[in-house]
């Protein structure tokens, strides 16, 4: 129990010397500062609640109204990064004397060499993210006219909403390039968006034992770290108004198919979906077979843009917003 002299509050009764000094008293800890409890099984619901509440406060504070999600493999590198990493592994292999160490390095080198084809796509992703950020800064009027709502995390009353909409339009950040905050294609997208003066770019990371933080291009204050995948995906997709997916593995597939399901079931508004790397996406998933077997509709495949072209991708996204802005009803 802290001394009243330390708290600045005088006691309503006369205290003995030991109570005044606090010497020998049993220490206590408040529940909301009890890390053992908060990190325990019993504290799980509180941790989950924090991952719902804290992000929305930051999104509100930074006036993030909408995002463009960029997904893709963390294993991809620029050509320069790839060359440096190969040289480093080759040097280690040449210096290794232990046979098991050599075998491990050879496996690592072989695994790395399988990813070289992604190097060119890193540049494509960076360029497209830059174009998205440029569009968001250049065409604020079109984007504002395409929206007829404010995300509920702004928590405005109906009266305040209509009264302050014009003022808020000047403060909103829209189509903010958002990634999982990791390396590879995610870093390329954040880097591209960050290169545009005045643009912010967001990273929503997940705590992993082999990653120590988000890539350096994420805007300060918009770097999130989640413990739970489901809360992370909730906030990634909550304000998403377009998605660009570069080649990737299990994590990329998980995020892509969840978003496609939300779109299919109309849990989120209609949005443009761009799959970069046509050869990859039409090889690893037999999209047409899904329609031919009747488990999805043909229109759902036709609504996805498979492309190798940055120009085609940005046109697909920007045209979507021009149609909304010029339509009779605006955005959903």
C-alpha positions as CSV (number, residue, x, y, z in Angstrom):
1,X,0.0,0.0,0.0
2,X,1.6,3.3,-1.0
3,X,2.3,5.9,1.6
4,X,-0.2,8.8,1.6
5,X,2.8,11.1,1.5
6,X,3.7,9.6,-1.9
7,X,0.2,9.7,-3.3
8,X,-0.4,13.3,-2.1
9,X,-3.6,12.3,-0.2
10,X,-3.7,12.7,3.6
11,X,-5.2,10.0,5.7
12,X,-8.6,10.6,7.3
13,X,-7.3,8.9,10.5
14,X,-4.1,9.0,12.5
15,X,-1.6,6.4,11.3
16,X,1.1,4.7,13.2
17,X,4.7,5.2,12.0
18,X,4.9,1.8,10.2
19,X,1.8,2.5,8.1
20,X,3.1,6.0,7.2
21,X,6.4,4.7,5.9
22,X,4.9,1.6,4.3
23,X,7.8,-0.4,5.8
24,X,7.0,-4.1,6.3
25,X,3.6,-3.9,4.7
26,X,2.4,-6.6,2.3
27,X,2.9,-5.5,-1.3
28,X,-0.1,-5.6,-3.7
29,X,-0.6,-5.5,-7.5
30,X,-3.7,-4.2,-9.3
31,X,-5.4,-6.8,-11.5
32,X,-4.8,-4.8,-14.7
33,X,-1.1,-4.7,-14.0
34,X,-0.8,-8.3,-13.0
35,X,1.2,-9.7,-16.0
36,X,1.1,-13.2,-14.7
37,X,-2.7,-13.1,-14.8
38,X,-2.9,-11.2,-18.1
39,X,-0.7,-13.7,-19.8
40,X,-2.5,-16.7,-18.3
41,X,-5.3,-18.9,-19.6
42,X,-7.7,-16.9,-17.3
43,X,-6.7,-13.6,-18.9
44,X,-7.4,-14.8,-22.5
45,X,-10.7,-12.9,-23.0
46,X,-9.1,-9.7,-21.7
47,X,-6.2,-10.1,-24.2
48,X,-8.7,-10.7,-27.0
49,X,-10.7,-7.7,-26.0
50,X,-7.5,-5.6,-26.1
51,X,-6.8,-6.7,-29.6
52,X,-10.2,-5.5,-30.7
53,X,-10.3,-2.2,-28.7
54,X,-6.7,-0.8,-29.0
55,X,-6.4,-1.1,-32.8
56,X,-9.7,0.7,-33.4
57,X,-8.6,3.6,-31.1
58,X,-5.4,4.0,-33.2
59,X,-7.3,3.8,-36.5
60,X,-9.6,6.5,-35.3
61,X,-6.8,8.7,-34.0
62,X,-5.1,8.4,-37.4
63,X,-8.3,8.9,-39.4
64,X,-7.9,5.7,-41.4
65,X,-11.2,5.3,-43.3
66,X,-10.2,2.7,-45.9
67,X,-7.2,0.5,-46.9
68,X,-5.9,-1.5,-49.8
69,X,-4.5,-4.8,-48.6
70,X,-1.3,-6.2,-50.1
71,X,-0.6,-9.9,-49.3
72,X,2.2,-12.1,-50.5
73,X,5.1,-14.3,-49.5
74,X,7.6,-13.1,-46.8
75,X,10.2,-15.3,-48.6
76,X,10.5,-13.0,-51.6
77,X,13.5,-10.7,-52.0
78,X,14.7,-8.0,-54.4
79,X,17.3,-9.3,-56.8
80,X,20.0,-7.5,-54.9
81,X,18.9,-9.0,-51.6
82,X,18.7,-12.5,-53.2
83,X,22.3,-12.2,-54.6
84,X,23.7,-11.1,-51.3
85,X,22.0,-13.9,-49.4
86,X,23.1,-16.5,-51.9
87,X,26.7,-15.3,-51.7
88,X,26.5,-15.4,-47.9
89,X,25.3,-19.0,-47.9
90,X,27.9,-20.0,-50.4
91,X,30.7,-18.4,-48.3
92,X,29.4,-20.3,-45.2
93,X,29.3,-23.5,-47.2
94,X,32.8,-23.1,-48.5
95,X,34.1,-22.5,-44.9
96,X,32.1,-25.4,-43.3
97,X,34.1,-28.4,-42.2
98,X,31.3,-30.4,-40.5
99,X,29.4,-32.6,-42.8
100,X,26.0,-32.1,-41.1
101,X,26.6,-28.3,-41.3
102,X,27.4,-28.6,-45.0
103,X,24.3,-30.6,-45.6
104,X,22.1,-28.1,-43.7
105,X,23.6,-25.2,-45.7
106,X,23.1,-27.0,-49.0
107,X,19.4,-27.6,-48.2
108,X,19.1,-23.9,-47.2
109,X,20.7,-22.8,-50.5
110,X,18.5,-25.1,-52.6
111,X,15.4,-23.8,-50.8
112,X,16.5,-20.2,-51.4
113,X,17.2,-20.9,-55.1
114,X,13.6,-22.0,-55.6
115,X,12.5,-18.5,-54.7
116,X,14.5,-16.5,-57.3
117,X,11.7,-16.3,-59.7
118,X,9.9,-14.0,-57.2
119,X,12.5,-11.3,-57.4
120,X,11.0,-9.5,-60.4
121,X,7.6,-9.5,-58.7
122,X,9.0,-7.6,-55.7
123,X,9.6,-4.6,-58.0
124,X,6.1,-5.0,-59.5
125,X,4.5,-5.0,-56.0
126,X,6.4,-1.9,-55.0
127,X,5.5,-0.1,-58.2
128,X,1.8,-0.9,-57.8
129,X,1.7,0.2,-54.1
130,X,3.3,3.5,-55.2
131,X,0.6,3.9,-57.8
132,X,-2.2,3.2,-55.3
133,X,-0.8,5.8,-52.9
134,X,-0.5,8.3,-55.7
135,X,-4.1,7.8,-56.7
136,X,-5.2,8.1,-53.0
137,X,-3.4,11.5,-52.7
138,X,-4.3,12.8,-56.2
139,X,-8.0,11.8,-56.4
140,X,-9.3,12.6,-53.0
141,X,-12.5,14.1,-54.4
142,X,-13.3,10.9,-56.3
143,X,-12.6,8.7,-53.3
144,X,-14.7,10.9,-51.0
145,X,-17.6,10.8,-53.4
146,X,-17.3,7.0,-53.6
147,X,-17.9,6.7,-49.8
148,X,-21.3,7.2,-48.2
149,X,-20.4,6.0,-44.7
150,X,-17.9,6.4,-41.9
151,X,-16.5,3.3,-40.1
152,X,-18.2,2.8,-36.8
153,X,-14.9,3.0,-34.9
154,X,-15.2,6.8,-35.3
155,X,-18.2,6.5,-32.9
156,X,-20.1,9.6,-34.0
157,X,-23.8,10.1,-33.3
158,X,-26.1,10.3,-36.4
159,X,-26.2,14.1,-36.0
160,X,-22.5,14.5,-35.7
161,X,-21.9,12.2,-38.7
162,X,-23.9,14.4,-41.1
163,X,-22.7,17.7,-39.6
164,X,-19.0,16.8,-39.6
165,X,-18.7,14.7,-42.8
166,X,-17.4,17.6,-44.9
167,X,-14.8,18.4,-42.3
168,X,-13.8,14.8,-41.8
169,X,-13.3,14.4,-45.5
170,X,-10.3,16.7,-45.2
171,X,-8.7,14.6,-42.5
172,X,-9.4,11.1,-43.7
173,X,-6.6,8.9,-45.0
174,X,-8.1,6.6,-47.7
175,X,-6.9,3.5,-49.6
176,X,-4.0,3.3,-47.1
177,X,-1.6,0.6,-48.3
178,X,-1.7,-2.1,-45.6
179,X,0.3,-5.3,-45.2
180,X,1.1,-7.9,-42.7
181,X,4.2,-5.8,-41.9
182,X,6.7,-8.5,-42.7
183,X,9.5,-8.8,-45.2
184,X,9.2,-9.8,-48.9
185,X,6.2,-8.6,-50.8
186,X,4.8,-6.9,-47.7
187,X,7.9,-4.8,-47.3
188,X,7.9,-3.9,-51.0
189,X,4.3,-2.6,-50.7
190,X,5.0,-0.6,-47.6
191,X,8.2,0.8,-49.3
192,X,6.3,1.8,-52.4
193,X,3.6,3.6,-50.5
194,X,6.0,5.3,-48.2
195,X,7.9,6.8,-51.1
196,X,4.9,9.1,-51.9
197,X,5.1,12.4,-49.9
198,X,2.3,12.7,-47.4
199,X,1.2,9.1,-47.6
200,X,1.0,6.8,-44.6
201,X,1.2,3.0,-44.8
202,X,0.2,0.4,-42.3
203,X,1.5,-2.9,-41.0
204,X,-0.5,-5.4,-39.1
205,X,1.9,-8.0,-37.8
206,X,1.6,-11.2,-36.0
207,X,4.0,-12.2,-33.2
208,X,6.3,-14.9,-34.5
209,X,9.3,-16.4,-32.8
210,X,11.6,-15.8,-35.8
211,X,10.5,-12.2,-36.5
212,X,11.7,-9.3,-34.4
213,X,9.5,-6.4,-35.6
214,X,7.9,-4.9,-38.7
215,X,9.7,-3.7,-41.7
216,X,11.1,-0.2,-41.5
217,X,8.7,1.4,-44.1
218,X,5.6,1.2,-41.9
219,X,4.4,4.6,-40.7
220,X,5.1,5.3,-37.0
221,X,1.9,4.8,-35.0
222,X,0.5,2.4,-37.6
223,X,2.6,-0.6,-36.7
224,X,0.5,-3.2,-35.0
225,X,1.4,-6.5,-33.5
226,X,-1.3,-9.1,-32.8
227,X,-1.1,-12.3,-30.8
228,X,-4.2,-13.8,-32.4
229,X,-4.6,-14.5,-36.1
230,X,-8.4,-13.9,-36.0
231,X,-8.2,-10.4,-34.5
232,X,-5.4,-9.5,-36.9
233,X,-7.5,-10.6,-39.9
234,X,-10.6,-8.9,-38.5
235,X,-8.8,-5.5,-38.5
236,X,-7.0,-6.2,-41.8
237,X,-10.3,-6.7,-43.5
238,X,-12.5,-4.4,-41.6
239,X,-11.8,-1.3,-43.7
240,X,-10.4,-3.0,-46.7
241,X,-11.6,-1.6,-50.0
242,X,-9.3,-3.4,-52.5
243,X,-7.0,-6.4,-52.3
244,X,-3.8,-7.1,-54.2
245,X,-2.3,-10.6,-53.7
246,X,1.2,-11.5,-54.9
247,X,2.4,-15.1,-55.0
248,X,2.5,-16.7,-51.5
249,X,2.0,-19.8,-49.4
250,X,-0.3,-20.9,-46.6
251,X,-0.6,-17.5,-44.9
252,X,-1.3,-15.7,-48.2
253,X,-3.8,-18.4,-49.2
254,X,-5.5,-18.2,-45.8
255,X,-5.9,-14.4,-46.0
256,X,-7.0,-14.5,-49.7
257,X,-9.7,-17.2,-49.3
258,X,-11.1,-15.6,-46.1
259,X,-11.5,-12.3,-47.9
260,X,-13.1,-14.0,-50.9
261,X,-15.5,-15.7,-48.6
262,X,-16.4,-12.5,-46.9
263,X,-17.0,-10.9,-50.3
264,X,-19.1,-13.9,-51.5
265,X,-21.3,-13.9,-48.4
266,X,-21.6,-10.1,-48.6
267,X,-20.1,-9.6,-45.1
268,X,-18.0,-6.8,-46.7
269,X,-18.8,-4.4,-49.5
270,X,-17.9,-5.3,-53.1
271,X,-14.2,-4.6,-53.8
272,X,-11.6,-5.2,-56.5
273,X,-9.5,-8.3,-56.2
274,X,-6.2,-8.4,-58.1
275,X,-4.0,-11.5,-58.2
276,X,-0.5,-10.6,-59.4
277,X,1.4,-13.3,-61.3
278,X,-1.1,-14.9,-63.5
279,X,1.0,-18.0,-64.2
280,X,1.4,-18.7,-60.5
281,X,-2.2,-18.2,-59.5
282,X,-3.7,-20.2,-62.4
283,X,-1.3,-23.1,-61.6
284,X,-1.5,-23.4,-57.8
285,X,-5.3,-23.1,-57.8
286,X,-7.6,-24.6,-60.3
287,X,-10.2,-21.8,-60.2
288,X,-12.1,-23.0,-63.2
289,X,-12.5,-26.5,-61.7
290,X,-14.2,-25.0,-58.7
291,X,-16.8,-23.4,-60.9
292,X,-17.1,-26.5,-63.1
293,X,-17.8,-28.6,-60.1
294,X,-20.4,-26.2,-59.0
295,X,-18.9,-25.3,-55.6
296,X,-18.6,-21.6,-56.6
297,X,-20.2,-19.5,-59.3
298,X,-18.5,-18.6,-62.6
299,X,-19.1,-14.9,-61.8
300,X,-17.0,-15.2,-58.7
301,X,-14.0,-16.2,-60.8
302,X,-14.8,-13.6,-63.5
303,X,-14.8,-10.9,-60.8
304,X,-11.1,-11.6,-60.0
305,X,-8.4,-9.9,-62.1
306,X,-5.5,-12.2,-62.9
307,X,-2.7,-10.1,-64.3
308,X,1.0,-9.6,-64.8
309,X,0.6,-5.9,-65.6
310,X,0.9,-3.1,-63.2
311,X,-1.0,-0.8,-65.5
312,X,-3.9,-3.2,-65.8
313,X,-4.0,-3.7,-62.0
314,X,-4.1,0.0,-61.1
315,X,-6.7,0.7,-63.8
316,X,-8.9,-2.1,-62.4
317,X,-8.7,-0.5,-58.9
318,X,-9.1,3.1,-59.9
319,X,-11.9,2.4,-62.3
320,X,-13.8,0.7,-59.5
321,X,-13.7,4.0,-57.5
322,X,-14.5,6.2,-60.4
323,X,-17.7,4.1,-61.1
324,X,-18.7,4.4,-57.5
325,X,-18.1,8.1,-57.4
326,X,-20.1,8.7,-60.5
327,X,-22.9,6.3,-59.8
328,X,-26.3,7.3,-58.6
329,X,-25.9,5.7,-55.1
330,X,-22.2,6.0,-54.4
331,X,-20.5,3.3,-52.3
332,X,-22.3,0.5,-50.5
